[in-house]
Structures are given as C-alpha cells and as structure tokens.
Amino acid sequence: MVEENFIPKKYTNSIENGSFTWSSPSNIALVKYWGKKEHQIPENPSISFTLNHCKTTTKVGFSKKEDADNFSFDIFLDNEKKDDFKPKIETFFKRIEIYLPFLKAYHFKIETSNTFPHSSGIASSASGMSALALCLMSVEKELLQDVSEENFTKKASFLARLGSGSACRSLEGDLVVWGSHEAIEGSSDLFGVKYPYQVHPNFKNYQDTILLVDKGEKQVSSTIGHNLMHGHPFAQERFKQANKNLSDMISILKDGDLDKFIALVESEALTLHAMMMTSMPYFILMKPNTLKIINKIWTYREVSGSKVCFTLDAGANVHMLYPENEAENIQEFIKSELVTYCQKDEYINDKIGFGAKLL
Ligand code: PMV
C-alpha cells in the first residue's frame, strides 16, 4: 500500500448536506512512538492499548458551498466556538485535501466534546483527530458509495495519522500496531492495524487508571519533541530498541507473562522521557509527583506481589496498568497512597476498549 492508493476515484454521487457523528477513544502506547520522518511517517513501530472511557465525540455537519475556493468550517468545543482550534484544523485539511478532494466544496460545522476534562493534560489529539477523520470518511463514503468497511477504517486511520501520529491507533481493536515491523503481518507506516496475533486472557479488560499529576498545557508540544529526535545522539539506538521491544511484546502478549510485560512497559516509558531529557535543547515533562508515584508503585509491587505497572505519555500524568482481578486492591492503594499526588485529587479509571463508533 502506498500513499497514492488513498486518492479516491471520481465521486459518483452528489450530496447537498448532512451530518455524521463518531465517537473515538484515546489510546496509550506500550511501545512508544517518538521521532518521525516527513509526512508523519514514524521512525519506529509502536503498539497501544485502546481506551474505553476517554473518548471524543465529534459531529460534522456539512452543506454544499457556492464556490470551492477555500476551506470553510467552524469548530465548537462543548458548544463554545473555538477559533483558536482553527489553525490546527486548517493545517490538517491542507494535508489531507489530496486524499479528500471534496473538502473545499462544503462548509463544515465541527462540534466536539470529550468525556475527560479538556484541561486534564490527557492528549485529546488522538481521540479528536480520529473522530474527525471518521466523520470526513463518512462524507466520502456517501460520495463514493462502494467503500468496504476495511478500506473505510484503513483510510480513516491513514487520515487521522496526518492529523496526529498516534491518532491512527484509535480506530479499531483493543491493541493496535502502527509502523512497519517485520514480525507483524500487515503492519504499515501509513496506518494503524489491529494487533493480529494471540493475546493471553491475562490482558482481558486490562485496567488503566490515569493519575492527573498536572492538568496544565504541555510545556513542549509533541511536534517539537519529535523534531528533536533528528540528530539526537541516541536516536538510532532508540529506534532499534523499539523494534526489538515490539518483537518481544509478541511473545509476552501470547504467554501472558506479566513480569516481562511490566519490565518492557516501564522501560519504554522511562526511555521516552530519557530521550526528552537528552535532546538538545533538553526538557523534562515529569513533575516531582510523577516520581513520587512511580516510587510508590514500585514499593507497592514489592510488598504485595501486585502486577501493577506504570507508563507515561508526553506529560507528567501517570497511567497505572493492571489486571482486572487487581482492580479492587489497586483502587484502595490509589485512595490511600496516591491520590494526594494528583492535582485536585483527580484521577480517571479507564480500561482497554475496542475502538471508535458511529453514533
Ligand atoms: O501523536 P503525537 O504526534 O502527539 O505523538 C505522541 C507520542 C506519544 O504519545 C508520546 C507516544 C505514543 O506512541 O503515543
């Protein structure tokens, strides 16, 4: 599959107006994507758990314009007009116009809302960009008519990637791989694919509690962070390591070996942040409370024999991953020892989910 395959053939149908609503989840990477080439091509493959509760719902209304000279759209977050979101959407539209040539022919009203607090420091770009890509694909499906479900999802993921890399992992499936890897059949740099191999029941309903350590805006955007991997002294080794970690993950997922899972996932999280700390200019996204929580988790694990582990995104918040049968104990642990390190005592209980839905 190459990029040109996503340019549609001539539209056979015409449509004046309509609307589509999609709900799409966030995801949390186990093997991280950090560093990209031109056109949002990842430097290394990644794999993520799809989340269940942390979602964006987006409704896109569209009506035919007189002319097709410019992009025309309005965007609302929780019913409030958000002109400051416009440049990001305009950039996204410019990138995908060649693949969705109807974009300038309509005026779009984009209404979006998140199930998680907007200012929670949780990346809303993955759920937001995937929900928007799906709505636009629904419009294209009307214009083309004969689009198979498989091609629909593949192209939606391809488009979502052009909005925000990790967004292409939020479309379908509980575990999603993005980035070409020799041991994973069907994997591609262009879109995310459902993890195609056996997964041990230990991972069924795997839990993710997100401890909100810092709900502010990120100090360094992920675009800048990715760019700092160009010429980074450890970049090539890191990309090799991610490939190897993804190979190792295949047998971990098959065997349900939670000790190996913990070691790999925590190492990935710390490596991601180590790359940030060793960039030039360097930066630190963890906060003192991030480290306090990590140490508490390590102690808890040692004392209790729990299989809980942590992972991090590009921010200070801590994702606690643990098997379903530990949910009750972990909730107690959070309430008694960890909530004090969360901003305004806030955390979000989530778990592995199954992808986006047309509403
Ligand atoms: O999707 P982006 O470009 O915002 O990059 C995010 C990358 C990480 O969240 C830090 C890791 C990952 O693989 O999701």
Boltz pocket constraint, residues with backbone or C-beta under 6 A from the ligand:
constraints:
  - pocket:
      binder: B
      contacts: [[A, 27], [A, 28], [A, 29], [A, 31], [A, 32], [A, 33], [A, 34], [A, 46], [A, 125], [A, 164], [A, 165], [A, 166], [A, 167], [A, 222], [A, 223], [A, 272], [A, 312], [A, 313], [A, 314]]
      max_distance: 6.0
